Amino acid sequence: MNKRQFLATAMWSTLLMAGCTPKGSNNAASGAGTASGAASSAAGAGGDTIKIGVLHSLSGTMAISESALKDTVLMLIDEQNKKGGILGKKLEAVVVDPASNWPLFAEKARELLAKDKVAVTFGCWTSVSRKSVLPVFEELNGILFYPVQWEGQESSKNIFYTGATPNQQAIPAVDYLLKQGVKRFALLGTDYVYPRTTNKILAAYLKSKGIADKDIMVNYTPFGFSDWQSIVSDVKKFGSAGGKTAVVSTINGDANVPFYKELGNQNITPDQIPVIAFSVGEQELVGIDTKPLVGHLAAWNYFESIDTPANAEFIKGWQAYKKDDKAVTNDPMEATYIGFNMWLKAVEKAGSTDSDAIQKALIGVEVPNLTGGTAKMLPSHMISKPVFIGEIQDNGQFDVVWKTEGEVPGEAWSGLLPESKNLEADWTDPINCGAYDKVTKKCTAGTK
């Protein structure tokens, strides 16, 4: 176990304790709480530069993941400044360190908005950090771009979500398995909000496809779990009970290493029981023995191995910036790249960094992604994304074995869950609401 995996385990052990999803942010649904908007409407517009907030952990358990996203933003700012900046001004990064401390995220967000007057912020990784800063961005009318896969069930006026929602990763992955003849599904996840919400959605989806309860196995393990022998044995037994079986994995951090190793120990091969993972990417494969993983699958919206001119240029730029020709890229980095370019285009469109103007200008903005398509900001503040299924190779990269024909629109609220089946997010008039009930025709309060 190398330092990356050790820290990743610690990260998820700390991450999202007690379910990690604070409830009841009325602003996230209704767009209320913008009384302080005037104070921030001119954010980042003064002086000779436009200030960009960077809200990623540079210390603590999350630093191993978030530092790469911090560097991505700094690289993008540097590249834009070489082009002359925007609106005749250079961009200036204001980097803060919330130190993997969830309440400190809110404090640092307030500092960026109220003290530093940043025009936009790129930040957060975990759902709990996003939930922590959400009321601050709404109160002070700031703009946050959130670049990591997440569970959905939220839409805020002040957050633009460039990571995948379950319908842009989990459901297409299950569809792929169904087309491969899989009849039984073992849903294995780490015990926190993202796996539980995702698996709740997946279980409902599988049942809608005729998969019986007896053919769905669900299991959650603690962060950093390492004793997989009995669970893998249960999966093997489950798979021998009839019908082709697959594992759908929302296992996070270092728990993946002993999990895949135990599959090998029990002679479970990808052709027998394939595993499709939602949290194993290029960064997670750096420095570990990939032999037990080869042939298994992952679902993402971007892989470094995808051969396009834009991706080749991005990888070249990243490795030059890092001064490391082996530095890898990953999905959240592409999501950061997309968000940054969307913000630039919205600023050009609005001719201003005013928060209200940018929020309106962002909706409908389209920018190229790195995989050959186009990302579009939707009225829900989600974006459109392609979906790829990749097979793990022994060099730590992925060979794409399936992809969607085009981009899939993100869904703020899952229609598969009773509590959200009637909800939609639309931040354009006349709805202008993050949780609009299509039956009652009312904007409901809170997040689900």
C-alpha positions in Angstrom: 0.0 0.0 0.0 1.6 3.3 -1.1 1.2 6.7 0.3 -1.6 7.6 -2.1 -3.7 4.6 -1.1 -3.0 5.1 2.6 -4.2 8.7 2.4 -7.1 7.8 0.3 -8.3 5.3 2.9 -7.9 7.9 5.6 -9.8 10.4 3.4 -12.8 8.2 3.1 -12.6 7.1 6.7 -13.0 10.8 7.7 -15.4 11.6 4.8 -19.1 12.1 5.3 -19.4 10.9 8.9 -22.9 10.3 10.1 -24.3 10.0 6.6 -22.5 13.3 5.7 -25.5 14.9 4.0 -26.8 17.9 6.0 -30.4 18.5 5.2 -32.7 21.4 4.8 -30.9 24.0 2.7 -33.9 25.9 1.5 -31.9 28.1 -0.7 -30.7 25.2 -2.8 -34.2 24.6 -4.1 -35.9 28.0 -4.1 -33.1 30.5 -5.0 -33.8 32.4 -1.8 -31.0 34.0 0.2 -29.7 36.4 -2.3 -30.3 39.5 -0.3 -26.5 40.0 0.0 -26.1 39.7 -3.8 -25.5 43.4 -4.2 -22.4 43.0 -2.0 -20.9 40.4 -4.3 -22.3 41.4 -7.6 -19.2 43.3 -8.4 -17.0 40.5 -7.1 -13.6 40.2 -8.7 -14.2 43.3 -10.9 -12.0 45.8 -9.1 -8.4 46.5 -9.6 -6.2 45.3 -12.5 -7.1 41.6 -12.1 -10.1 39.4 -11.9 -9.8 37.1 -8.9 -10.5 33.4 -9.1 -11.1 31.4 -5.9 -9.6 28.0 -5.6 -11.2 26.0 -2.8 -9.5 22.7 -2.6 -7.8 20.9 0.3 -4.0 21.2 0.2 -3.5 19.4 3.5 -5.2 16.7 5.4 -6.7 13.5 4.0 -8.2 15.1 0.8 -5.0 16.8 -0.4 -3.9 13.7 -2.3 -6.9 14.1 -4.6 -7.7 17.8 -4.5 -4.2 19.2 -5.1 -4.4 18.0 -8.7 -7.6 20.0 -9.2 -6.0 23.0 -7.6 -3.1 22.7 -10.0 -5.5 22.3 -12.9 -7.2 25.6 -12.1 -3.8 27.3 -11.8 -2.7 25.8 -15.1 -5.8 27.1 -16.8 -5.4 30.5 -15.3 -1.8 30.7 -16.5 -2.8 29.6 -20.0 -5.6 32.2 -20.2 -3.3 35.0 -19.0 -0.9 34.1 -21.8 -3.8 34.8 -24.1 -4.3 38.2 -22.6 -6.7 37.4 -19.8 -10.4 38.4 -20.2 -12.2 41.7 -20.3 -8.8 43.4 -20.7 -7.7 42.1 -17.3 -5.4 39.2 -16.1 -6.8 36.5 -13.9 -5.5 36.1 -10.4 -5.8 32.9 -8.4 -6.7 33.2 -4.7 -5.9 29.8 -3.2 -7.1 28.8 0.2 -6.7 25.6 2.1 -9.8 24.2 3.9 -7.5 21.4 5.0 -10.0 18.5 4.6 -12.1 20.1 7.4 -15.7 20.3 6.3 -16.8 23.3 8.5 -13.6 25.1 7.4 -14.8 24.8 3.8 -17.6 27.2 4.7 -15.3 29.5 6.5 -12.9 29.7 3.6 -15.7 30.1 1.1 -16.9 33.1 3.1 -13.4 34.5 3.1 -13.1 34.2 -0.6 -16.4 35.9 -1.3 -16.6 38.5 1.4 -12.9 39.4 1.9 -11.2 38.5 -1.4 -14.2 39.4 -3.6 -13.5 36.5 -6.0 -15.6 36.5 -9.2 -15.9 32.7 -9.3 -14.7 29.7 -7.3 -13.6 26.3 -8.4 -13.6 23.8 -5.6 -14.8 21.0 -3.3 -14.5 17.3 -3.9 -16.8 15.5 -1.3 -20.5 16.0 -1.1 -20.1 17.1 2.5 -17.8 19.9 1.6 -20.2 21.0 -1.1 -23.1 20.9 1.3 -21.0 22.9 3.8 -20.3 25.8 1.4 -23.7 25.8 -0.4 -25.5 28.2 2.0 -22.5 30.5 2.0 -22.5 30.8 -1.8 -26.3 31.4 -1.8 -26.1 34.0 1.0 -23.3 36.0 -0.6 -24.5 35.2 -4.2 -21.2 33.7 -5.3 -20.6 31.2 -8.0 -19.1 27.7 -7.4 -18.1 25.2 -10.1 -18.2 21.6 -8.6 -16.3 19.1 -10.7 -16.7 15.7 -9.2 -19.2 12.8 -9.7 -22.0 13.0 -7.1 -25.3 11.6 -6.1 -27.6 14.4 -7.5 -30.8 15.2 -5.6 -29.9 18.9 -5.4 -29.8 22.0 -7.5 -28.6 25.4 -6.3 -28.9 28.7 -8.0 -25.2 29.4 -7.2 -23.6 26.0 -8.0 -22.8 24.7 -11.4 -22.3 21.0 -11.4 -19.8 19.7 -14.0 -19.4 16.2 -12.5 -21.6 13.3 -13.4 -25.0 12.6 -11.9 -26.1 8.9 -11.6 -27.8 9.0 -15.0 -24.5 10.0 -16.6 -22.5 7.2 -15.1 -24.3 4.5 -13.0 -27.4 3.9 -15.1 -25.5 3.7 -18.4 -23.1 1.3 -16.8 -25.9 -1.0 -15.7 -27.5 -0.7 -19.1 -24.2 -1.9 -20.6 -24.1 -4.9 -18.2 -27.7 -5.8 -19.0 -26.8 -5.8 -22.7 -24.0 -8.2 -21.9 -26.5 -10.6 -20.5 -26.0 -9.9 -16.8 -29.0 -11.1 -14.8 -27.8 -10.7 -11.2 -26.2 -7.7 -9.6 -24.0 -7.3 -6.5 -24.1 -3.6 -5.5 -21.0 -3.2 -3.3 -20.2 0.2 -1.8 -18.5 2.2 0.9 -20.9 3.3 3.6 -21.6 6.9 2.9 -24.1 9.1 1.0 -22.9 8.7 -2.6 -22.9 4.9 -2.7 -26.1 4.6 -0.7 -28.0 7.2 -2.9 -26.6 5.8 -6.1 -27.4 2.2 -5.2 -30.9 3.2 -4.1 -31.4 4.7 -7.6 -29.8 1.6 -9.3 -32.0 -0.8 -7.3 -35.1 1.0 -8.5 -33.8 1.0 -12.0 -33.0 -2.7 -12.1 -36.4 -3.5 -10.8 -38.0 -1.4 -13.6 -36.0 -3.6 -16.0 -37.5 -6.8 -14.5 -34.6 -7.8 -12.1 -36.1 -9.4 -9.0 -35.1 -8.5 -5.5 -33.5 -11.9 -5.1 -31.2 -11.1 -7.9 -29.9 -7.9 -6.3 -27.3 -8.2 -3.5 -26.4 -5.0 -1.6 -23.5 -4.6 0.8 -21.8 -1.7 2.5 -18.4 -1.7 4.2 -16.6 0.9 6.3 -14.0 3.2 4.9 -10.7 1.5 4.5 -12.2 -1.9 4.7 -9.6 -4.7 4.1 -11.0 -8.1 5.1 -12.9 -9.0 1.9 -12.6 -12.8 2.2 -16.1 -13.5 3.4 -17.8 -10.8 1.3 -16.1 -11.9 -1.9 -17.1 -15.5 -1.0 -20.7 -14.3 -0.6 -20.4 -12.7 -4.1 -19.1 -15.9 -5.5 -21.9 -17.9 -3.9 -24.4 -15.3 -5.1 -23.0 -15.6 -8.6 -23.3 -19.4 -8.7 -27.0 -19.3 -7.8 -28.0 -18.9 -11.4 -27.6 -16.3 -14.1 -24.7 -14.2 -15.2 -23.5 -12.0 -12.3 -21.7 -8.6 -12.2 -20.4 -6.4 -9.3 -21.4 -2.7 -9.5 -18.8 -1.0 -7.3 -19.0 2.2 -5.4 -16.2 1.1 -3.2 -13.8 4.1 -2.5 -10.2 4.6 -1.6 -7.8 1.9 -0.5 -10.5 -0.6 0.1 -10.4 -1.3 -3.7 -6.9 -2.7 -3.4 -7.6 -5.7 -1.1 -11.0 -6.1 -2.8 -9.6 -6.7 -6.2 -6.8 -8.8 -4.7 -9.3 -11.0 -3.0 -11.2 -11.5 -6.2 -7.9 -12.9 -7.6 -7.3 -15.0 -4.5 -10.7 -16.7 -5.0 -10.1 -17.1 -8.7 -12.9 -14.8 -9.7 -12.0 -13.5 -13.2 -13.7 -10.7 -15.2 -15.2 -13.2 -17.6 -16.9 -14.9 -14.7 -18.0 -12.0 -12.5 -17.0 -8.6 -14.0 -16.7 -5.6 -11.8 -17.7 -2.2 -13.0 -16.4 0.6 -10.8 -17.5 4.3 -10.5 -14.6 5.4 -8.3 -11.5 3.8 -9.9 -9.7 6.1 -12.3 -6.2 6.9 -13.6 -5.2 8.7 -10.4 -6.3 5.7 -8.2 -4.3 3.3 -10.3 -1.0 5.3 -10.0 1.7 3.3 -8.2 -0.4 0.2 -7.5 -0.2 -3.3 -8.9 -2.9 -3.4 -11.6 -2.6 -7.1 -12.3 -5.6 -8.1 -10.2 -7.7 -5.3 -11.9 -6.9 -6.0 -15.6 -10.1 -6.8 -17.5 -12.4 -5.3 -15.0 -14.3 -2.2 -15.9 -14.9 1.4 -14.9 -17.5 4.0 -16.0 -16.5 7.6 -16.5 -17.2 10.6 -18.8 -13.5 10.9 -19.7 -10.4 8.7 -19.9 -6.9 9.8 -20.5 -6.6 7.2 -23.2 -9.2 8.8 -25.5 -7.5 9.9 -28.6 -8.6 13.4 -29.7 -6.5 16.4 -30.6 -8.0 18.4 -27.7 -7.1 15.6 -25.2 -3.6 15.2 -26.5 -3.1 19.0 -26.1 -4.5 18.9 -22.6 -2.3 16.0 -21.5 0.8 17.7 -23.1 0.0 20.9 -21.3 -0.6 19.2 -18.0 2.6 17.2 -18.1 4.6 20.3 -19.0 3.0 22.3 -16.2 3.8 19.5 -13.7 7.2 19.0 -15.3 6.5 15.3 -15.3 6.0 13.3 -18.5 4.2 10.6 -16.5 1.6 12.8 -14.8 -1.8 11.5 -15.5 -5.1 13.2 -16.1 -8.6 12.1 -14.9 -12.3 12.8 -15.1 -12.6 15.5 -12.4 -9.8 17.4 -14.2 -11.7 17.4 -17.4 -14.8 18.5 -15.5 -12.7 21.4 -14.1 -11.5 22.3 -17.6 -15.1 22.3 -18.9 -16.3 24.5 -16.1 -13.5 27.0 -16.5 -14.1 27.4 -20.2 -17.8 27.8 -19.6 -17.2 30.6 -17.1 -14.8 32.3 -19.6 -17.5 32.1 -22.3 -20.2 33.4 -20.0 -18.0 36.4 -19.0 -17.5 37.2 -22.6 -21.2 36.9 -23.3 -22.2 39.0 -20.3 -19.3 41.5 -20.7 -19.1 41.4 -16.9 -18.2 39.3 -13.9 -21.4 40.3 -12.1 -22.8 37.2 -10.4 -26.4 37.6 -11.5 -25.3 38.3 -15.1 -23.0 35.3 -15.2 -25.6 32.9 -13.7 -28.0 33.9 -16.5 -25.3 33.9 -19.2 -24.0 30.4 -18.2 -27.3 28.6 -19.1 -27.1 27.4 -22.6 -23.3 28.0 -22.9 -21.6 25.3 -25.0 -17.9 24.4 -25.0 -15.8 21.6 -26.4 -15.0 18.7 -24.1 -11.8 16.7 -24.3 -13.3 13.6 -25.8 -14.6 15.1 -29.1 -18.0 16.3 -28.2 -19.7 19.4 -26.7 -20.6 20.1 -23.1 -23.7 22.3 -22.6 -24.9 24.0 -19.4 -28.5 23.1 -18.8 -31.2 25.1 -17.0 -30.8 22.7 -14.1 -27.1 23.8 -13.7 -26.1 20.3 -14.7 -24.2 19.7 -18.0 -24.4 17.3 -20.9 -21.7 14.6 -20.8 -20.8 11.5 -22.9 -20.4 8.2 -21.0 -17.6 5.7 -21.5 -17.0 2.2 -20.3 -13.3 1.4 -20.0 -11.5 -1.9 -19.4 -8.5 -1.6 -17.1 -5.2 -2.3 -18.7 -1.9 -3.4 -17.1 -0.4 0.0 -17.6 -3.0 1.8 -15.5 -4.9 3.1 -18.4 -8.4 2.2 -19.8 -9.4 0.7 -23.2 -12.8 2.1 -24.1 -15.1 -0.8 -24.9 -18.4 1.1 -25.0 -19.7 4.7 -25.2 -22.9 6.6 -25.7 -23.7 7.9 -29.1 -23.6 11.5 -27.8 -23.9 13.5 -24.7 -26.3 12.6 -21.9 -28.0 15.5 -20.1 -27.5 15.5 -16.3 -30.5 15.0 -14.0 -30.7 17.0 -10.8 -33.5 14.8 -9.5 -34.0 11.1 -10.1 -37.4 10.1 -11.5 -36.8 6.6 -10.1 -37.2 7.7 -6.4 -40.7 8.5 -5.0 -39.5 11.6 -3.2 -38.1 13.2 -6.3 -40.0 11.7 -9.2 -42.1 14.9 -9.7 -39.2 17.3 -9.2 -37.3 19.2 -11.8 -34.6 21.9 -11.6 -34.9 24.9 -14.0 -33.2 28.2 -13.2 -34.8 30.0 -16.1 -38.1 32.0 -16.0 -40.9 31.4 -15.3 -39.9 28.4 -13.1 -36.6 29.7 -11.7 -36.4 27.0 -9.1 -34.1 24.1 -8.1 -36.8 21.8 -6.9 -40.0 22.5 -8.8 -42.9 20.1 -8.3 -44.4 19.5 -11.7 -47.7 18.2 -10.1 -48.4 20.9 -7.6 -46.7 23.5 -9.8 -44.8 24.8 -6.7 -41.2 25.4 -5.9 -40.5 23.1 -2.9 -38.1 23.9 -0.1 -35.0 22.0 0.9 -32.9 19.3 -0.8 -33.7 15.6 -0.8 
